[in-house]
Amino acid sequence: MKMFRTAAVTAVVVGLTAGSFSAATAAPAPKFLTAKQLPAAPTPWTAGPVQAGTAKEDFCNAKVAPKASSKHRVFRTEADTGAHQTITVLPTEAKAKALVTKLRTSVAGCLARIQRQYPDLEGTTRHHGRIDIEEGAHVYSIDTHDPEVGSTDISLFSIGRDGRTVTVVGWGQMGDLVHAPLKGFQKTTRTAVAKLY
C-alpha cells in the first residue's frame, strides 16, 4: 500500500514547453502548466523539467497514452502533496477524441484495478462533471482508505482536449476529498486546457 500511496501522492495532474513533439508537427508546441498555476498548497510548488513520454506518477493512465507522442512534467512540494501533467499530440482530432474516451474509462476503472491488487483497500471514485473549455475537460477524484495501516489518500484527475491535443492533470496527497482543493483543481484544469495553444 505504501507503493500505491507514493504514486498517488506524487500523482497528478502535467505540461509542455517550447519544442515540437515530432519533426512532422508544424504547429506550435502546446504549453505546460507552471508551478504557480497549481492549487494552493501548504508549501510552494516546484516544477520539474518537461520530459518525453508519459508520467510514471500517473498510476491510472501512464500506459494509456502513446509515449512517443507525449511529454510530461512533474510538480512537487515540501509537504506530502504532488502533481503531474501529461500532454499528448495526436495525428487527428478523431484519434484525440478516442484517447480522451480511453483515459476517462481508465480513471473510472482505476480504483477497481487497484483493489484487485490490494483487496482490503476501501475507496470511492467520483466524477465531478465537465468543464466547458475548448473541447471540454472532465474532473474525477479517487478517495482511498487502507484499514490495515489506517491511511487515507485522495487523488484528483482531469482529462481535457483542444483539437488533436489531450492533457491529463493529476494531483494527490494524504487525506480525503473534504481536504482536497477541488475548486482550485478545477481552475487549474481550465488553465491547463486553455493554455495548450
Short mmCIF file of the C-alpha atoms (twelve columns), coordinates in Angstrom:
data_MODEL
# 
_entry.id   MODEL 
# 
loop_
_atom_site.group_PDB 
_atom_site.id 
_atom_site.type_symbol 
_atom_site.label_atom_id 
_atom_site.label_alt_id 
_atom_site.label_comp_id 
_atom_site.label_asym_id 
_atom_site.label_seq_id 
_atom_site.Cartn_x 
_atom_site.Cartn_y 
_atom_site.Cartn_z 
_atom_site.pdbx_PDB_model_num 
ATOM 1   C CA . MET A 1   0.000   0.000  0.000   1 
ATOM 2   C CA . LYS A 2   2.977   2.258  0.574   1 
ATOM 3   C CA . MET A 3   3.820   1.965  -3.110  1 
ATOM 4   C CA . PHE A 4   0.289   2.988  -4.076  1 
ATOM 5   C CA . ARG A 5   0.337   5.909  -1.647  1 
ATOM 6   C CA . THR A 6   3.632   7.149  -3.022  1 
ATOM 7   C CA . ALA A 7   2.265   7.019  -6.557  1 
ATOM 8   C CA . ALA A 8   -1.000  8.656  -5.554  1 
ATOM 9   C CA . VAL A 9   0.720   11.430 -3.643  1 
ATOM 10  C CA . THR A 10  3.190   12.132 -6.398  1 
ATOM 11  C CA . ALA A 11  0.494   11.700 -8.988  1 
ATOM 12  C CA . VAL A 12  -1.074  14.438 -10.642 1 
ATOM 13  C CA . VAL A 13  -2.145  16.450 -12.889 1 
ATOM 14  C CA . VAL A 14  1.443   17.820 -16.247 1 
ATOM 15  C CA . GLY A 15  2.575   20.432 -19.051 1 
ATOM 16  C CA . LEU A 16  4.799   21.386 -22.057 1 
ATOM 17  C CA . THR A 17  7.426   23.920 -23.053 1 
ATOM 18  C CA . ALA A 18  8.739   25.095 -26.391 1 
ATOM 19  C CA . GLY A 19  9.809   22.441 -28.880 1 
ATOM 20  C CA . SER A 20  7.902   20.145 -31.146 1 
ATOM 21  C CA . PHE A 21  6.503   16.711 -30.285 1 
ATOM 22  C CA . SER A 22  7.743   15.364 -33.591 1 
ATOM 23  C CA . ALA A 23  9.566   16.601 -36.648 1 
ATOM 24  C CA . ALA A 24  6.362   16.273 -38.627 1 
ATOM 25  C CA . THR A 25  4.453   18.610 -36.313 1 
ATOM 26  C CA . ALA A 26  4.451   22.085 -37.809 1 
ATOM 27  C CA . ALA A 27  2.061   23.662 -35.310 1 
ATOM 28  C CA . PRO A 28  3.456   25.422 -32.230 1 
ATOM 29  C CA . ALA A 29  4.101   23.152 -29.263 1 
ATOM 30  C CA . PRO A 30  1.422   23.166 -26.553 1 
ATOM 31  C CA . LYS A 31  2.355   24.788 -23.251 1 
ATOM 32  C CA . PHE A 32  2.522   23.191 -19.827 1 
ATOM 33  C CA . LEU A 33  1.228   24.478 -16.530 1 
ATOM 34  C CA . THR A 34  3.625   26.425 -14.315 1 
ATOM 35  C CA . ALA A 35  4.037   25.819 -10.591 1 
ATOM 36  C CA . LYS A 36  2.035   28.984 -9.813  1 
ATOM 37  C CA . GLN A 37  -0.980  27.625 -11.716 1 
ATOM 38  C CA . LEU A 38  -1.474  24.623 -9.418  1 
ATOM 39  C CA . PRO A 39  -3.923  24.648 -6.487  1 
ATOM 40  C CA . ALA A 40  -2.639  26.335 -3.334  1 
ATOM 41  C CA . ALA A 41  -0.533  24.068 -1.106  1 
ATOM 42  C CA . PRO A 42  0.984   24.399 2.400   1 
ATOM 43  C CA . THR A 43  4.451   24.765 0.854   1 
ATOM 44  C CA . PRO A 44  5.413   26.186 -2.564  1 
ATOM 45  C CA . TRP A 45  5.234   24.048 -5.691  1 
ATOM 46  C CA . THR A 46  8.363   23.188 -7.651  1 
ATOM 47  C CA . ALA A 47  8.045   22.330 -11.352 1 
ATOM 48  C CA . GLY A 48  10.299  19.661 -12.784 1 
ATOM 49  C CA . PRO A 49  11.610  19.719 -16.355 1 
ATOM 50  C CA . VAL A 50  9.447   18.727 -19.295 1 
ATOM 51  C CA . GLN A 51  10.364  15.164 -20.255 1 
ATOM 52  C CA . ALA A 52  9.500   12.778 -23.062 1 
ATOM 53  C CA . GLY A 53  6.842   10.101 -22.562 1 
ATOM 54  C CA . THR A 54  4.056   9.773  -20.016 1 
ATOM 55  C CA . ALA A 55  4.344   10.418 -16.279 1 
ATOM 56  C CA . LYS A 56  5.031   7.226  -14.346 1 
ATOM 57  C CA . GLU A 57  3.498   9.028  -11.365 1 
ATOM 58  C CA . ASP A 58  0.116   8.779  -13.115 1 
ATOM 59  C CA . PHE A 59  -0.831  5.402  -11.657 1 
ATOM 60  C CA . CYS A 60  -4.144  5.345  -13.559 1 
ATOM 61  C CA . ASN A 61  -3.087  6.448  -17.049 1 
ATOM 62  C CA . ALA A 62  0.669   6.054  -17.528 1 
ATOM 63  C CA . LYS A 63  0.214   3.199  -20.011 1 
ATOM 64  C CA . VAL A 64  -2.823  4.572  -21.861 1 
ATOM 65  C CA . ALA A 65  -1.468  7.488  -23.908 1 
ATOM 66  C CA . PRO A 66  1.149   6.756  -26.607 1 
ATOM 67  C CA . LYS A 67  4.562   7.563  -25.110 1 
ATOM 68  C CA . ALA A 68  6.114   8.549  -28.435 1 
ATOM 69  C CA . SER A 69  3.744   11.488 -28.868 1 
ATOM 70  C CA . SER A 70  3.565   12.509 -25.200 1 
ATOM 71  C CA . LYS A 71  5.545   14.735 -22.853 1 
ATOM 72  C CA . HIS A 72  5.094   15.282 -19.144 1 
ATOM 73  C CA . ARG A 73  6.065   17.433 -16.192 1 
ATOM 74  C CA . VAL A 74  6.048   16.502 -12.502 1 
ATOM 75  C CA . PHE A 75  5.388   19.009 -9.702  1 
ATOM 76  C CA . ARG A 76  6.341   18.607 -6.043  1 
ATOM 77  C CA . THR A 77  6.019   20.389 -2.715  1 
ATOM 78  C CA . GLU A 78  7.965   20.014 0.514   1 
ATOM 79  C CA . ALA A 79  4.792   18.651 2.073   1 
ATOM 80  C CA . ASP A 80  3.023   15.402 1.247   1 
ATOM 81  C CA . THR A 81  1.484   16.748 -1.981  1 
ATOM 82  C CA . GLY A 82  2.414   16.130 -5.621  1 
ATOM 83  C CA . ALA A 83  1.076   16.695 -9.110  1 
ATOM 84  C CA . HIS A 84  1.803   15.927 -12.740 1 
ATOM 85  C CA . GLN A 85  0.700   16.877 -16.256 1 
ATOM 86  C CA . THR A 86  0.954   14.908 -19.481 1 
ATOM 87  C CA . ILE A 87  0.283   16.351 -22.927 1 
ATOM 88  C CA . THR A 88  -0.229  14.136 -25.960 1 
ATOM 89  C CA . VAL A 89  -0.492  15.386 -29.547 1 
ATOM 90  C CA . LEU A 90  -2.348  13.011 -31.860 1 
ATOM 91  C CA . PRO A 91  -2.347  12.948 -35.692 1 
ATOM 92  C CA . THR A 92  -6.059  13.769 -35.919 1 
ATOM 93  C CA . GLU A 93  -8.904  15.125 -33.793 1 
ATOM 94  C CA . ALA A 94  -10.698 11.779 -34.122 1 
ATOM 95  C CA . LYS A 95  -7.747  9.973  -32.520 1 
ATOM 96  C CA . ALA A 96  -7.537  12.628 -29.803 1 
ATOM 97  C CA . LYS A 97  -11.232 12.187 -29.043 1 
ATOM 98  C CA . ALA A 98  -10.759 8.408  -28.860 1 
ATOM 99  C CA . LEU A 99  -7.835  8.864  -26.452 1 
ATOM 100 C CA . VAL A 100 -9.988  11.031 -24.171 1 
ATOM 101 C CA . THR A 101 -12.541 8.214  -24.038 1 
ATOM 102 C CA . LYS A 102 -9.830  5.675  -23.162 1 
ATOM 103 C CA . LEU A 103 -8.380  7.939  -20.466 1 
ATOM 104 C CA . ARG A 104 -11.776 8.598  -18.899 1 
ATOM 105 C CA . THR A 105 -12.500 4.868  -18.866 1 
ATOM 106 C CA . SER A 106 -9.098  4.219  -17.327 1 
ATOM 107 C CA . VAL A 107 -9.661  6.697  -14.495 1 
ATOM 108 C CA . ALA A 108 -13.193 5.450  -13.858 1 
ATOM 109 C CA . GLY A 109 -11.916 1.880  -13.530 1 
ATOM 110 C CA . CYS A 110 -8.646  2.689  -11.772 1 
ATOM 111 C CA . LEU A 111 -9.811  2.022  -8.217  1 
ATOM 112 C CA . ALA A 112 -11.212 -1.393 -9.154  1 
ATOM 113 C CA . ARG A 113 -7.856  -2.356 -10.695 1 
ATOM 114 C CA . ILE A 114 -6.004  -1.246 -7.565  1 
ATOM 115 C CA . GLN A 115 -8.426  -3.158 -5.339  1 
ATOM 116 C CA . ARG A 116 -7.676  -6.350 -7.256  1 
ATOM 117 C CA . GLN A 117 -4.063  -5.891 -6.160  1 
ATOM 118 C CA . TYR A 118 -4.981  -4.682 -2.649  1 
ATOM 119 C CA . PRO A 119 -8.281  -6.441 -1.747  1 
ATOM 120 C CA . ASP A 120 -8.564  -4.743 1.659   1 
ATOM 121 C CA . LEU A 121 -8.381  -1.244 0.186   1 
ATOM 122 C CA . GLU A 122 -11.581 0.786  0.512   1 
ATOM 123 C CA . GLY A 123 -12.387 3.690  -1.748  1 
ATOM 124 C CA . THR A 124 -14.689 5.779  -3.879  1 
ATOM 125 C CA . THR A 125 -14.376 7.227  -7.373  1 
ATOM 126 C CA . ARG A 126 -16.405 10.308 -8.266  1 
ATOM 127 C CA . HIS A 127 -16.948 12.213 -11.498 1 
ATOM 128 C CA . HIS A 128 -17.147 15.929 -10.696 1 
ATOM 129 C CA . GLY A 129 -18.529 16.990 -14.034 1 
ATOM 130 C CA . ARG A 130 -17.473 18.611 -17.280 1 
ATOM 131 C CA . ILE A 131 -15.610 21.901 -17.568 1 
ATOM 132 C CA . ASP A 132 -16.635 23.955 -20.583 1 
ATOM 133 C CA . ILE A 133 -13.259 24.891 -22.075 1 
ATOM 134 C CA . GLU A 134 -12.210 24.238 -25.698 1 
ATOM 135 C CA . GLU A 135 -13.433 20.673 -26.466 1 
ATOM 136 C CA . GLY A 136 -14.114 20.128 -22.778 1 
ATOM 137 C CA . ALA A 137 -12.472 18.604 -19.713 1 
ATOM 138 C CA . HIS A 138 -13.679 16.165 -17.056 1 
ATOM 139 C CA . VAL A 139 -12.632 16.027 -13.401 1 
ATOM 140 C CA . TYR A 140 -12.521 12.911 -11.214 1 
ATOM 141 C CA . SER A 141 -11.498 12.052 -7.662  1 
ATOM 142 C CA . ILE A 142 -10.296 8.765  -6.197  1 
ATOM 143 C CA . ASP A 143 -10.590 8.637  -2.408  1 
ATOM 144 C CA . THR A 144 -8.965  5.615  -0.732  1 
ATOM 145 C CA . HIS A 145 -8.592  4.228  2.774   1 
ATOM 146 C CA . ASP A 146 -6.284  1.413  3.838   1 
ATOM 147 C CA . PRO A 147 -7.732  -0.020 7.078   1 
ATOM 148 C CA . GLU A 148 -4.637  -2.143 7.645   1 
ATOM 149 C CA . VAL A 149 -2.347  0.865  8.079   1 
ATOM 150 C CA . GLY A 150 -5.036  3.449  8.797   1 
ATOM 151 C CA . SER A 151 -4.046  5.754  5.959   1 
ATOM 152 C CA . THR A 152 -6.213  7.757  3.571   1 
ATOM 153 C CA . ASP A 153 -5.212  9.199  0.210   1 
ATOM 154 C CA . ILE A 154 -7.018  11.499 -2.185  1 
ATOM 155 C CA . SER A 155 -6.171  11.939 -5.867  1 
ATOM 156 C CA . LEU A 156 -7.730  14.288 -8.389  1 
ATOM 157 C CA . PHE A 157 -7.544  13.763 -12.142 1 
ATOM 158 C CA . SER A 158 -8.673  15.771 -15.125 1 
ATOM 159 C CA . ILE A 159 -8.715  14.949 -18.816 1 
ATOM 160 C CA . GLY A 160 -9.128  17.721 -21.369 1 
ATOM 161 C CA . ARG A 161 -8.808  18.264 -25.118 1 
ATOM 162 C CA . ASP A 162 -8.096  21.116 -27.501 1 
ATOM 163 C CA . GLY A 163 -8.346  19.896 -31.076 1 
ATOM 164 C CA . ARG A 164 -5.944  16.988 -31.521 1 
ATOM 165 C CA . THR A 165 -4.124  17.644 -28.250 1 
ATOM 166 C CA . VAL A 166 -5.047  15.916 -24.975 1 
ATOM 167 C CA . THR A 167 -3.856  16.787 -21.500 1 
ATOM 168 C CA . VAL A 168 -4.122  14.878 -18.233 1 
ATOM 169 C CA . VAL A 169 -3.525  16.616 -14.927 1 
ATOM 170 C CA . GLY A 170 -3.179  14.753 -11.661 1 
ATOM 171 C CA . TRP A 171 -2.893  15.869 -8.044  1 
ATOM 172 C CA . GLY A 172 -2.587  13.842 -4.844  1 
ATOM 173 C CA . GLN A 173 -1.893  13.907 -1.123  1 
ATOM 174 C CA . MET A 174 -2.681  12.077 2.103   1 
ATOM 175 C CA . GLY A 175 -6.172  12.854 3.378   1 
ATOM 176 C CA . ASP A 176 -9.635  12.681 1.907   1 
ATOM 177 C CA . LEU A 177 -11.815 14.589 -0.541  1 
ATOM 178 C CA . VAL A 178 -13.038 17.013 2.134   1 
ATOM 179 C CA . HIS A 179 -9.492  18.365 2.441   1 
ATOM 180 C CA . ALA A 180 -8.748  18.426 -1.294  1 
ATOM 181 C CA . PRO A 181 -8.733  21.753 -3.197  1 
ATOM 182 C CA . LEU A 182 -11.392 20.639 -5.683  1 
ATOM 183 C CA . LYS A 183 -12.333 24.145 -6.828  1 
ATOM 184 C CA . GLY A 184 -8.682  25.078 -7.171  1 
ATOM 185 C CA . PHE A 185 -8.043  21.928 -9.182  1 
ATOM 186 C CA . GLN A 186 -10.967 22.698 -11.468 1 
ATOM 187 C CA . LYS A 187 -9.443  26.151 -12.056 1 
ATOM 188 C CA . THR A 188 -6.068  24.529 -12.768 1 
ATOM 189 C CA . THR A 189 -7.753  22.190 -15.256 1 
ATOM 190 C CA . ARG A 190 -9.377  25.110 -17.068 1 
ATOM 191 C CA . THR A 191 -5.996  26.845 -17.243 1 
ATOM 192 C CA . ALA A 192 -4.229  23.696 -18.461 1 
ATOM 193 C CA . VAL A 193 -6.579  23.259 -21.405 1 
ATOM 194 C CA . ALA A 194 -6.838  26.972 -22.220 1 
ATOM 195 C CA . LYS A 195 -3.073  27.494 -22.396 1 
ATOM 196 C CA . LEU A 196 -2.307  24.486 -24.624 1 
ATOM 197 C CA . TYR A 197 -2.384  26.870 -27.609 1 
# 
